[in-house]
Amino acid sequence: MWLQKEIQLQPRPRGFHLVTDEVLRALPELRGFGIGMMNVFIRHTSASLTLNENADPTVRKDFEDWFSRNVREEEPYYRHRDEGADDMPAHIKSSLLGASLNIPVANGRPALGTWQGIWLCEHRDHGGSRSIVVTLQGERDAR
């Protein structure tokens, strides 16, 4: 069985945001999958997705601090400056982290580790609502 759904995430400020619950609320159909794979793809070049810590919010703050220090704004060698100082660094950060996640599905839920969650990595000061496409492939739950 296949399912594909576009989900609009709430706008968030620059930073790393835990969005697992928001994604799962938008996917009630996931409960019907016994086993499968879930691909989560972000349709933007200045935001990204990653899996990481779901309990301690200081991890997300530390990520933002690290990326801001290591991919700086206003570098003199940036040529792409059309959309502001945060634009080119956002593209670089997005490429470093990636645009998609593949997550196994078991018993109607993503088979994440105890401390894993889906993060939206917003690299723009005002990125707005972000669109993700979730594609599920698998077998129906036999229960």
LUMZALUM-507213 format. One record per atom (N, C-alpha, C, O, CB): residue number from 0; residue in one letter; atom name; y, x, z. Coordinates in steps of 0.05 Angstrom, whole numbers, padded with zeros to 5 digits. Glycine has a CB too. Example, Ala and Ser with C-alpha at 12.3 -4.5 7.8 and 13.67 -1.06 7.14 Angstrom:
0,A,N,-00114,00264,00156 $
0,A,CA,-00090,00246,00156 $
0,A,C,-00066,00264,00156 $
0,A,O,-00066,00285,00169 $
0,A,CB,-00089,00226,00181 $
1,S,N,-00045,00257,00142 $
1,S,CA,-00021,00273,00143 $
1,S,C,00001,00258,00157 $
1,S,O,00023,00268,00161 $
1,S,CB,-00012,00282,00114 $
//
This chain:
0,M,N,-00023,00017,00000 $
0,M,CA,00000,00000,00000 $
0,M,C,00025,00018,00000 $
0,M,O,00025,00039,00012 $
0,M,CB,00000,-00019,00025 $
1,W,N,00045,00009,-00014 $
1,W,CA,00070,00024,-00016 $
1,W,C,00093,00005,-00007 $
1,W,O,00092,-00019,-00010 $
1,W,CB,00075,00034,-00045 $
2,L,N,00113,00018,00005 $
2,L,CA,00138,00003,00012 $
2,L,C,00161,00023,00010 $
2,L,O,00159,00046,00018 $
2,L,CB,00136,-00009,00041 $
3,Q,N,00183,00013,-00002 $
3,Q,CA,00207,00030,-00003 $
3,Q,C,00230,00013,00006 $
3,Q,O,00233,-00010,-00003 $
3,Q,CB,00211,00042,-00032 $
4,K,N,00247,00024,00023 $
4,K,CA,00269,00009,00034 $
4,K,C,00294,00028,00037 $
4,K,O,00291,00050,00047 $
4,K,CB,00262,-00004,00061 $
5,E,N,00317,00018,00029 $
5,E,CA,00342,00032,00034 $
5,E,C,00354,00022,00060 $
5,E,O,00355,-00002,00066 $
5,E,CB,00362,00028,00011 $
6,I,N,00363,00041,00077 $
6,I,CA,00374,00034,00103 $
6,I,C,00402,00047,00105 $
6,I,O,00405,00070,00099 $
6,I,CB,00356,00044,00126 $
7,Q,N,00422,00031,00113 $
7,Q,CA,00449,00041,00118 $
7,Q,C,00451,00048,00148 $
7,Q,O,00448,00031,00165 $
7,Q,CB,00471,00020,00110 $
8,L,N,00455,00073,00154 $
8,L,CA,00459,00082,00181 $
8,L,C,00488,00077,00190 $
8,L,O,00506,00078,00173 $
8,L,CB,00451,00112,00185 $
9,Q,N,00492,00073,00215 $
9,Q,CA,00519,00069,00225 $
9,Q,C,00535,00095,00221 $
9,Q,O,00524,00117,00223 $
9,Q,CB,00518,00062,00255 $
10,P,N,00561,00092,00216 $
10,P,CA,00578,00116,00214 $
10,P,C,00578,00131,00240 $
10,P,O,00579,00120,00262 $
10,P,CB,00607,00109,00205 $
11,R,N,00578,00158,00238 $
11,R,CA,00579,00175,00262 $
11,R,C,00598,00198,00257 $
11,R,O,00603,00206,00234 $
11,R,CB,00551,00185,00269 $
12,P,N,00609,00209,00278 $
12,P,CA,00627,00232,00275 $
12,P,C,00610,00257,00269 $
12,P,O,00586,00256,00270 $
12,P,CB,00643,00237,00300 $
13,R,N,00624,00279,00263 $
13,R,CA,00610,00304,00258 $
13,R,C,00592,00310,00282 $
13,R,O,00600,00307,00305 $
13,R,CB,00630,00327,00252 $
14,G,N,00568,00319,00276 $
14,G,CA,00549,00327,00297 $
14,G,C,00521,00320,00290 $
14,G,O,00515,00312,00267 $
14,G,CB,00557,00313,00323 $
15,F,N,00504,00323,00309 $
15,F,CA,00475,00318,00306 $
15,F,C,00468,00293,00322 $
15,F,O,00473,00293,00347 $
15,F,CB,00458,00343,00314 $
16,H,N,00457,00273,00310 $
16,H,CA,00453,00247,00322 $
16,H,C,00424,00238,00321 $
16,H,O,00412,00239,00299 $
16,H,CB,00471,00226,00309 $
17,L,N,00413,00229,00343 $
17,L,CA,00386,00219,00344 $
17,L,C,00386,00190,00332 $
17,L,O,00400,00173,00343 $
17,L,CB,00375,00219,00373 $
18,V,N,00372,00186,00310 $
18,V,CA,00372,00160,00297 $
18,V,C,00344,00147,00295 $
18,V,O,00340,00128,00280 $
18,V,CB,00384,00163,00269 $
19,T,N,00325,00158,00309 $
19,T,CA,00297,00148,00307 $
19,T,C,00297,00118,00312 $
19,T,O,00285,00103,00295 $
19,T,CB,00279,00162,00327 $
20,D,N,00308,00108,00333 $
20,D,CA,00307,00079,00339 $
20,D,C,00321,00062,00318 $
20,D,O,00311,00041,00311 $
20,D,CB,00320,00074,00367 $
21,E,N,00344,00072,00308 $
21,E,CA,00358,00057,00287 $
21,E,C,00341,00055,00262 $
21,E,O,00340,00034,00249 $
21,E,CB,00385,00071,00280 $
22,V,N,00327,00076,00254 $
22,V,CA,00309,00076,00231 $
22,V,C,00286,00057,00236 $
22,V,O,00279,00040,00218 $
22,V,CB,00299,00104,00224 $
23,L,N,00274,00058,00259 $
23,L,CA,00250,00041,00265 $
23,L,C,00258,00012,00267 $
23,L,O,00242,-00006,00258 $
23,L,CB,00237,00050,00290 $
24,R,N,00281,00005,00277 $
24,R,CA,00290,-00023,00279 $
24,R,C,00293,-00034,00250 $
24,R,O,00288,-00058,00246 $
24,R,CB,00317,-00025,00293 $
25,A,N,00301,-00018,00231 $
25,A,CA,00304,-00027,00204 $
25,A,C,00278,-00029,00188 $
25,A,O,00278,-00038,00165 $
25,A,CB,00324,-00009,00189 $
26,L,N,00256,-00020,00200 $
26,L,CA,00230,-00019,00187 $
26,L,C,00208,-00034,00202 $
26,L,O,00188,-00022,00210 $
26,L,CB,00221,00010,00184 $
27,P,N,00212,-00060,00206 $
27,P,CA,00191,-00075,00220 $
27,P,C,00164,-00074,00205 $
27,P,O,00143,-00078,00217 $
27,P,CB,00199,-00104,00225 $
28,E,N,00165,-00070,00179 $
28,E,CA,00141,-00069,00162 $
28,E,C,00123,-00046,00169 $
28,E,O,00099,-00046,00164 $
28,E,CB,00149,-00067,00132 $
29,L,N,00134,-00025,00182 $
29,L,CA,00118,-00002,00190 $
29,L,C,00095,-00009,00208 $
29,L,O,00074,00003,00207 $
29,L,CB,00136,00019,00204 $
30,R,N,00099,-00030,00224 $
30,R,CA,00077,-00039,00242 $
30,R,C,00052,-00047,00228 $
30,R,O,00031,-00047,00240 $
30,R,CB,00087,-00062,00259 $
31,G,N,00054,-00054,00202 $
31,G,CA,00031,-00062,00187 $
31,G,C,00015,-00038,00175 $
31,G,O,-00006,-00043,00163 $
31,G,CB,00040,-00079,00164 $
32,F,N,00024,-00014,00179 $
32,F,CA,00010,00009,00168 $
32,F,C,-00008,00022,00190 $
32,F,O,00002,00028,00211 $
32,F,CB,00030,00030,00157 $
33,G,N,-00033,00024,00184 $
33,G,CA,-00052,00037,00202 $
33,G,C,-00051,00067,00200 $
33,G,O,-00051,00081,00221 $
33,G,CB,-00080,00028,00198 $
34,I,N,-00049,00077,00176 $
34,I,CA,-00048,00106,00171 $
34,I,C,-00032,00110,00145 $
34,I,O,-00033,00093,00127 $
34,I,CB,-00077,00118,00168 $
35,G,N,-00017,00132,00144 $
35,G,CA,-00001,00136,00120 $
35,G,C,00019,00159,00124 $
35,G,O,00017,00175,00143 $
35,G,CB,00013,00112,00112 $
36,M,N,00038,00160,00105 $
36,M,CA,00059,00179,00106 $
36,M,C,00086,00164,00102 $
36,M,O,00088,00145,00086 $
36,M,CB,00055,00201,00084 $
37,M,N,00106,00174,00115 $
37,M,CA,00133,00163,00113 $
37,M,C,00151,00185,00104 $
37,M,O,00154,00205,00118 $
37,M,CB,00142,00150,00141 $
38,N,N,00164,00182,00081 $
38,N,CA,00184,00200,00072 $
38,N,C,00211,00188,00078 $
38,N,O,00216,00165,00070 $
38,N,CB,00181,00206,00041 $
39,V,N,00229,00203,00090 $
39,V,CA,00256,00194,00097 $
39,V,C,00275,00213,00081 $
39,V,O,00275,00237,00086 $
39,V,CB,00262,00195,00128 $
40,F,N,00291,00201,00063 $
40,F,CA,00308,00217,00045 $
40,F,C,00337,00208,00048 $
40,F,O,00342,00184,00047 $
40,F,CB,00298,00214,00016 $
41,I,N,00355,00227,00052 $
41,I,CA,00383,00220,00055 $
41,I,C,00396,00223,00027 $
41,I,O,00392,00243,00014 $
41,I,CB,00398,00237,00076 $
42,R,N,00413,00204,00020 $
42,R,CA,00424,00203,-00007 $
42,R,C,00453,00215,-00007 $
42,R,O,00471,00204,-00019 $
42,R,CB,00425,00175,-00018 $
43,H,N,00456,00238,00006 $
43,H,CA,00482,00250,00008 $
43,H,C,00479,00281,00007 $
43,H,O,00458,00292,00013 $
43,H,CB,00497,00242,00034 $
44,T,N,00501,00294,-00001 $
44,T,CA,00500,00324,-00003 $
44,T,C,00516,00337,00019 $
44,T,O,00518,00361,00020 $
44,T,CB,00511,00333,-00030 $
45,S,N,00527,00321,00037 $
45,S,CA,00543,00333,00059 $
45,S,C,00532,00323,00087 $
45,S,O,00546,00325,00107 $
45,S,CB,00572,00325,00056 $
46,A,N,00508,00313,00087 $
46,A,CA,00494,00306,00111 $
46,A,C,00464,00313,00107 $
46,A,O,00456,00315,00084 $
46,A,CB,00498,00275,00119 $
47,S,N,00449,00315,00128 $
47,S,CA,00421,00323,00125 $
47,S,C,00405,00309,00147 $
47,S,O,00415,00295,00164 $
47,S,CB,00418,00353,00126 $
48,L,N,00379,00314,00146 $
48,L,CA,00360,00304,00165 $
48,L,C,00343,00327,00177 $
48,L,O,00338,00346,00163 $
48,L,CB,00341,00282,00153 $
49,T,N,00335,00324,00201 $
49,T,CA,00316,00343,00213 $
49,T,C,00302,00329,00236 $
49,T,O,00310,00309,00246 $
49,T,CB,00331,00369,00223 $
50,L,N,00279,00341,00244 $
50,L,CA,00264,00332,00267 $
50,L,C,00269,00352,00289 $
50,L,O,00267,00376,00285 $
50,L,CB,00233,00329,00261 $
51,N,N,00276,00342,00313 $
51,N,CA,00279,00360,00335 $
51,N,C,00280,00344,00361 $
51,N,O,00272,00320,00362 $
51,N,CB,00305,00376,00332 $
52,E,N,00289,00356,00382 $
52,E,CA,00290,00346,00410 $
52,E,C,00301,00318,00412 $
52,E,O,00322,00312,00401 $
52,E,CB,00307,00365,00427 $
53,N,N,00285,00301,00425 $
53,N,CA,00294,00273,00428 $
53,N,C,00303,00266,00456 $
53,N,O,00311,00243,00461 $
53,N,CB,00273,00254,00420 $
54,A,N,00302,00284,00475 $
54,A,CA,00308,00277,00503 $
54,A,C,00335,00289,00513 $
54,A,O,00350,00274,00525 $
54,A,CB,00286,00287,00521 $
55,D,N,00340,00314,00508 $
55,D,CA,00363,00327,00520 $
55,D,C,00385,00329,00499 $
55,D,O,00383,00343,00479 $
55,D,CB,00356,00355,00529 $
56,P,N,00407,00314,00503 $
56,P,CA,00429,00314,00483 $
56,P,C,00444,00340,00481 $
56,P,O,00458,00345,00461 $
56,P,CB,00449,00292,00490 $
57,T,N,00440,00358,00500 $
57,T,CA,00454,00384,00498 $
57,T,C,00442,00400,00475 $
57,T,O,00456,00418,00464 $
57,T,CB,00452,00399,00524 $
58,V,N,00418,00395,00467 $
58,V,CA,00406,00409,00444 $
58,V,C,00422,00402,00419 $
58,V,O,00428,00420,00403 $
58,V,CB,00376,00402,00440 $
59,R,N,00429,00377,00415 $
59,R,CA,00444,00369,00392 $
59,R,C,00472,00382,00392 $
59,R,O,00482,00390,00371 $
59,R,CB,00447,00338,00391 $
60,K,N,00484,00383,00415 $
60,K,CA,00511,00397,00418 $
60,K,C,00508,00426,00411 $
60,K,O,00525,00438,00397 $
60,K,CB,00522,00393,00446 $
61,D,N,00487,00439,00421 $
61,D,CA,00483,00467,00415 $
61,D,C,00479,00472,00385 $
61,D,O,00489,00492,00374 $
61,D,CB,00459,00478,00431 $
62,F,N,00465,00454,00372 $
62,F,CA,00462,00456,00343 $
62,F,C,00489,00455,00329 $
62,F,O,00495,00471,00312 $
62,F,CB,00443,00433,00332 $
63,E,N,00505,00436,00337 $
63,E,CA,00532,00433,00324 $
63,E,C,00548,00458,00329 $
63,E,O,00561,00468,00310 $
63,E,CB,00547,00409,00336 $
64,D,N,00548,00469,00353 $
64,D,CA,00563,00493,00359 $
64,D,C,00553,00517,00342 $
64,D,O,00568,00532,00331 $
64,D,CB,00561,00500,00388 $
65,W,N,00526,00519,00339 $
65,W,CA,00515,00542,00324 $
65,W,C,00523,00539,00294 $
65,W,O,00531,00559,00282 $
65,W,CB,00484,00542,00327 $
66,F,N,00519,00515,00283 $
66,F,CA,00526,00512,00255 $
66,F,C,00556,00515,00249 $
66,F,O,00563,00527,00229 $
66,F,CB,00517,00484,00245 $
67,S,N,00573,00506,00267 $
67,S,CA,00602,00510,00264 $
67,S,C,00610,00539,00265 $
67,S,O,00628,00547,00251 $
67,S,CB,00617,00494,00285 $
68,R,N,00597,00554,00282 $
68,R,CA,00602,00583,00284 $
68,R,C,00592,00599,00260 $
68,R,O,00604,00618,00251 $
68,R,CB,00590,00594,00309 $
69,N,N,00569,00590,00249 $
69,N,CA,00556,00606,00228 $
69,N,C,00562,00597,00200 $
69,N,O,00558,00612,00181 $
69,N,CB,00527,00605,00232 $
70,V,N,00572,00573,00196 $
70,V,CA,00581,00563,00170 $
70,V,C,00609,00553,00175 $
70,V,O,00614,00529,00179 $
70,V,CB,00561,00540,00158 $
71,R,N,00628,00571,00173 $
71,R,CA,00656,00565,00180 $
71,R,C,00671,00551,00158 $
71,R,O,00664,00553,00134 $
71,R,CB,00670,00591,00187 $
72,E,N,00691,00537,00166 $
72,E,CA,00710,00525,00147 $
72,E,C,00731,00545,00139 $
72,E,O,00734,00566,00152 $
72,E,CB,00724,00500,00160 $
73,E,N,00746,00539,00118 $
73,E,CA,00769,00555,00109 $
73,E,C,00762,00584,00102 $
73,E,O,00779,00601,00104 $
73,E,CB,00789,00556,00131 $
74,E,N,00738,00589,00093 $
74,E,CA,00731,00616,00084 $
74,E,C,00745,00621,00057 $
74,E,O,00746,00604,00040 $
74,E,CB,00700,00620,00081 $
75,P,N,00757,00644,00054 $
75,P,CA,00773,00650,00030 $
75,P,C,00757,00650,00004 $
75,P,O,00768,00647,-00018 $
75,P,CB,00787,00676,00033 $
76,Y,N,00731,00654,00006 $
76,Y,CA,00714,00655,-00018 $
76,Y,C,00704,00628,-00027 $
76,Y,O,00691,00626,-00048 $
76,Y,CB,00690,00673,-00013 $
77,Y,N,00709,00606,-00012 $
77,Y,CA,00702,00580,-00022 $
77,Y,C,00719,00572,-00045 $
77,Y,O,00744,00573,-00043 $
77,Y,CB,00704,00559,00001 $
78,R,N,00707,00563,-00066 $
78,R,CA,00722,00553,-00089 $
78,R,C,00723,00522,-00089 $
78,R,O,00743,00510,-00097 $
78,R,CB,00709,00562,-00115 $
79,H,N,00703,00509,-00079 $
79,H,CA,00701,00480,-00077 $
79,H,C,00717,00471,-00052 $
79,H,O,00707,00474,-00030 $
79,H,CB,00672,00470,-00076 $
80,R,N,00741,00460,-00057 $
80,R,CA,00758,00451,-00035 $
80,R,C,00770,00423,-00040 $
80,R,O,00788,00415,-00026 $
80,R,CB,00781,00472,-00032 $
81,D,N,00759,00409,-00060 $
81,D,CA,00771,00384,-00068 $
81,D,C,00772,00362,-00047 $
81,D,O,00791,00346,-00047 $
81,D,CB,00755,00373,-00091 $
82,E,N,00753,00362,-00028 $
82,E,CA,00752,00340,-00009 $
82,E,C,00758,00349,00020 $
82,E,O,00750,00336,00039 $
82,E,CB,00725,00327,-00009 $
83,G,N,00771,00372,00023 $
83,G,CA,00779,00381,00050 $
83,G,C,00764,00405,00059 $
83,G,O,00744,00414,00047 $
83,G,CB,00775,00358,00069 $
84,A,N,00773,00416,00081 $
84,A,CA,00762,00441,00092 $
84,A,C,00733,00438,00101 $
84,A,O,00719,00458,00102 $
84,A,CB,00779,00450,00115 $
85,D,N,00725,00414,00108 $
85,D,CA,00697,00411,00118 $
85,D,C,00677,00406,00095 $
85,D,O,00653,00404,00100 $
85,D,CB,00696,00388,00138 $
86,D,N,00686,00403,00070 $
86,D,CA,00669,00395,00049 $
86,D,C,00649,00417,00041 $
86,D,O,00625,00412,00041 $
86,D,CB,00685,00387,00025 $
87,M,N,00658,00440,00033 $
87,M,CA,00639,00461,00024 $
87,M,C,00620,00469,00047 $
87,M,O,00596,00473,00042 $
87,M,CB,00655,00485,00014 $
88,P,N,00630,00473,00072 $
88,P,CA,00611,00479,00093 $
88,P,C,00590,00457,00097 $
88,P,O,00567,00463,00104 $
88,P,CB,00627,00484,00119 $
89,A,N,00598,00432,00093 $
89,A,CA,00579,00410,00095 $
89,A,C,00557,00412,00075 $
89,A,O,00534,00407,00081 $
89,A,CB,00593,00383,00092 $
90,H,N,00564,00420,00050 $
90,H,CA,00543,00424,00030 $
90,H,C,00524,00446,00037 $
90,H,O,00499,00444,00034 $
90,H,CB,00556,00430,00002 $
91,I,N,00534,00468,00048 $
91,I,CA,00517,00490,00056 $
91,I,C,00499,00482,00079 $
91,I,O,00475,00488,00078 $
91,I,CB,00534,00515,00064 $
92,K,N,00510,00469,00099 $
92,K,CA,00493,00460,00122 $
92,K,C,00472,00441,00113 $
92,K,O,00449,00442,00122 $
92,K,CB,00511,00447,00143 $
93,S,N,00479,00423,00094 $
93,S,CA,00459,00404,00084 $
93,S,C,00436,00418,00070 $
93,S,O,00413,00410,00074 $
93,S,CB,00472,00384,00065 $
94,S,N,00442,00438,00054 $
94,S,CA,00421,00453,00041 $
94,S,C,00404,00469,00060 $
94,S,O,00380,00472,00056 $
94,S,CB,00433,00471,00020 $
95,L,N,00416,00479,00081 $
95,L,CA,00400,00494,00101 $
95,L,C,00380,00477,00116 $
95,L,O,00358,00485,00121 $
95,L,CB,00419,00508,00121 $
96,L,N,00388,00452,00122 $
96,L,CA,00370,00434,00137 $
96,L,C,00353,00417,00119 $
96,L,O,00329,00412,00126 $
96,L,CB,00387,00417,00155 $
97,G,N,00363,00408,00097 $
97,G,CA,00347,00392,00079 $
97,G,C,00353,00362,00078 $
97,G,O,00366,00352,00096 $
97,G,CB,00318,00395,00086 $
98,A,N,00344,00350,00056 $
98,A,CA,00351,00322,00051 $
98,A,C,00328,00303,00057 $
98,A,O,00332,00278,00056 $
98,A,CB,00359,00319,00023 $
99,S,N,00304,00313,00064 $
99,S,CA,00282,00294,00069 $
99,S,C,00263,00304,00091 $
99,S,O,00262,00328,00097 $
99,S,CB,00267,00289,00044 $
100,L,N,00249,00285,00102 $
100,L,CA,00228,00290,00122 $
100,L,C,00203,00276,00113 $
100,L,O,00204,00254,00102 $
100,L,CB,00237,00281,00150 $
101,N,N,00180,00288,00118 $
101,N,CA,00154,00275,00114 $
101,N,C,00141,00272,00141 $
101,N,O,00136,00292,00155 $
101,N,CB,00136,00290,00094 $
102,I,N,00135,00248,00149 $
102,I,CA,00125,00243,00176 $
102,I,C,00099,00226,00174 $
102,I,O,00099,00206,00160 $
102,I,CB,00146,00227,00194 $
103,P,N,00077,00235,00186 $
103,P,CA,00053,00220,00186 $
103,P,C,00057,00193,00201 $
103,P,O,00072,00192,00220 $
103,P,CB,00029,00236,00197 $
104,V,N,00042,00173,00193 $
104,V,CA,00042,00147,00206 $
104,V,C,00015,00142,00217 $
104,V,O,-00006,00146,00204 $
104,V,CB,00051,00124,00186 $
105,A,N,00014,00132,00242 $
105,A,CA,-00012,00125,00255 $
105,A,C,-00007,00100,00272 $
105,A,O,00011,00099,00288 $
105,A,CB,-00022,00149,00272 $
106,N,N,-00024,00080,00267 $
106,N,CA,-00023,00056,00283 $
106,N,C,00004,00043,00284 $
106,N,O,00014,00034,00305 $
106,N,CB,-00032,00062,00311 $
107,G,N,00017,00042,00261 $
107,G,CA,00042,00027,00258 $
107,G,C,00067,00042,00269 $
107,G,O,00088,00029,00272 $
107,G,CB,00040,00002,00272 $
108,R,N,00064,00067,00274 $
108,R,CA,00086,00083,00285 $
108,R,C,00087,00111,00272 $
108,R,O,00067,00121,00263 $
108,R,CB,00084,00086,00316 $
109,P,N,00111,00123,00271 $
109,P,CA,00111,00151,00263 $
109,P,C,00096,00168,00283 $
109,P,O,00099,00165,00307 $
109,P,CB,00140,00162,00259 $
110,A,N,00079,00186,00274 $
110,A,CA,00063,00203,00291 $
110,A,C,00079,00228,00300 $
110,A,O,00071,00250,00293 $
110,A,CB,00036,00211,00277 $
111,L,N,00101,00223,00314 $
111,L,CA,00118,00244,00323 $
111,L,C,00107,00256,00349 $
111,L,O,00093,00243,00364 $
111,L,CB,00147,00234,00327 $
112,G,N,00114,00281,00354 $
112,G,CA,00108,00293,00379 $
112,G,C,00124,00280,00402 $
112,G,O,00143,00267,00397 $
112,G,CB,00112,00323,00379 $
113,T,N,00115,00285,00426 $
113,T,CA,00128,00273,00450 $
113,T,C,00158,00277,00450 $
113,T,O,00173,00259,00457 $
113,T,CB,00116,00285,00475 $
114,W,N,00167,00301,00443 $
114,W,CA,00196,00307,00445 $
114,W,C,00210,00307,00418 $
114,W,O,00232,00318,00416 $
114,W,CB,00199,00333,00459 $
115,Q,N,00197,00296,00397 $
115,Q,CA,00209,00297,00371 $
115,Q,C,00224,00271,00364 $
115,Q,O,00215,00249,00371 $
115,Q,CB,00188,00302,00350 $
116,G,N,00246,00273,00351 $
116,G,CA,00261,00250,00341 $
116,G,C,00274,00257,00315 $
116,G,O,00277,00281,00308 $
116,G,CB,00282,00241,00361 $
117,I,N,00281,00236,00300 $
117,I,CA,00295,00240,00274 $
117,I,C,00325,00243,00280 $
117,I,O,00337,00226,00293 $
117,I,CB,00289,00215,00255 $
118,W,N,00336,00264,00269 $
118,W,CA,00364,00269,00272 $
118,W,C,00379,00265,00245 $
118,W,O,00370,00274,00225 $
118,W,CB,00370,00297,00283 $
119,L,N,00401,00251,00247 $
119,L,CA,00421,00251,00225 $
119,L,C,00440,00274,00231 $
119,L,O,00452,00275,00253 $
119,L,CB,00437,00224,00222 $
120,C,N,00443,00292,00213 $
120,C,CA,00461,00315,00216 $
120,C,C,00486,00310,00200 $
120,C,O,00486,00313,00175 $
120,C,CB,00447,00342,00207 $
121,E,N,00507,00301,00213 $
121,E,CA,00532,00294,00199 $
121,E,C,00549,00319,00199 $
121,E,O,00558,00328,00220 $
121,E,CB,00546,00270,00213 $
122,H,N,00554,00329,00175 $
122,H,CA,00569,00353,00172 $
122,H,C,00598,00350,00164 $
122,H,O,00613,00369,00162 $
122,H,CB,00556,00370,00151 $
123,R,N,00607,00325,00160 $
123,R,CA,00635,00319,00154 $
123,R,C,00649,00308,00178 $
123,R,O,00636,00296,00196 $
123,R,CB,00637,00299,00130 $
124,D,N,00675,00312,00180 $
124,D,CA,00691,00300,00202 $
124,D,C,00690,00270,00201 $
124,D,O,00688,00257,00221 $
124,D,CB,00720,00310,00201 $
125,H,N,00691,00259,00177 $
125,H,CA,00690,00230,00173 $
125,H,C,00671,00223,00150 $
125,H,O,00680,00216,00128 $
125,H,CB,00719,00219,00167 $
126,G,N,00645,00226,00155 $
126,G,CA,00626,00222,00133 $
126,G,C,00621,00192,00126 $
126,G,O,00613,00187,00104 $
126,G,CB,00600,00233,00142 $
127,G,N,00626,00174,00144 $
127,G,CA,00622,00146,00139 $
127,G,C,00593,00138,00142 $
127,G,O,00576,00154,00152 $
127,G,CB,00632,00139,00111 $
128,S,N,00587,00114,00133 $
128,S,CA,00559,00104,00134 $
128,S,C,00542,00121,00115 $
128,S,O,00550,00128,00093 $
128,S,CB,00558,00074,00126 $
129,R,N,00518,00128,00125 $
129,R,CA,00500,00144,00108 $
129,R,C,00476,00127,00100 $
129,R,O,00466,00111,00116 $
129,R,CB,00491,00169,00123 $
130,S,N,00467,00131,00075 $
130,S,CA,00445,00116,00064 $
130,S,C,00420,00133,00063 $
130,S,O,00421,00156,00054 $
130,S,CB,00452,00106,00036 $
131,I,N,00398,00122,00074 $
131,I,CA,00373,00135,00072 $
131,I,C,00353,00117,00057 $
131,I,O,00355,00093,00058 $
131,I,CB,00362,00143,00100 $
132,V,N,00334,00129,00043 $
132,V,CA,00312,00114,00031 $
132,V,C,00287,00123,00045 $
132,V,O,00280,00147,00046 $
132,V,CB,00311,00120,-00001 $
133,V,N,00272,00103,00055 $
133,V,CA,00247,00108,00068 $
133,V,C,00225,00098,00049 $
133,V,O,00225,00075,00041 $
133,V,CB,00245,00094,00096 $
134,T,N,00206,00115,00043 $
134,T,CA,00183,00108,00026 $
134,T,C,00158,00111,00043 $
134,T,O,00152,00133,00054 $
134,T,CB,00182,00125,00001 $
135,L,N,00143,00089,00046 $
135,L,CA,00118,00089,00061 $
135,L,C,00095,00086,00042 $
135,L,O,00095,00070,00024 $
135,L,CB,00118,00067,00082 $
136,Q,N,00074,00102,00047 $
136,Q,CA,00049,00100,00032 $
136,Q,C,00027,00101,00052 $
136,Q,O,00027,00118,00070 $
136,Q,CB,00046,00123,00010 $
137,G,N,00008,00082,00049 $
137,G,CA,-00014,00083,00068 $
137,G,C,-00032,00059,00066 $
137,G,O,-00031,00043,00047 $
137,G,CB,-00004,00085,00096 $
138,E,N,-00049,00056,00086 $
138,E,CA,-00068,00034,00088 $
138,E,C,-00059,00015,00109 $
138,E,O,-00047,00023,00130 $
138,E,CB,-00097,00045,00093 $
139,R,N,-00065,-00010,00105 $
139,R,CA,-00059,-00031,00125 $
139,R,C,-00074,-00026,00151 $
139,R,O,-00096,-00014,00151 $
139,R,CB,-00066,-00059,00114 $
140,D,N,-00062,-00035,00172 $
140,D,CA,-00075,-00033,00198 $
140,D,C,-00098,-00052,00198 $
140,D,O,-00095,-00076,00192 $
140,D,CB,-00055,-00039,00222 $
141,A,N,-00122,-00043,00205 $
141,A,CA,-00146,-00059,00204 $
141,A,C,-00149,-00078,00228 $
141,A,O,-00166,-00095,00229 $
141,A,CB,-00171,-00041,00203 $
142,R,N,-00131,-00075,00248 $
142,R,CA,-00133,-00092,00272 $
142,R,C,-00128,-00120,00266 $
142,R,O,-00129,-00137,00285 $
142,R,CB,-00115,-00082,00293 $
//
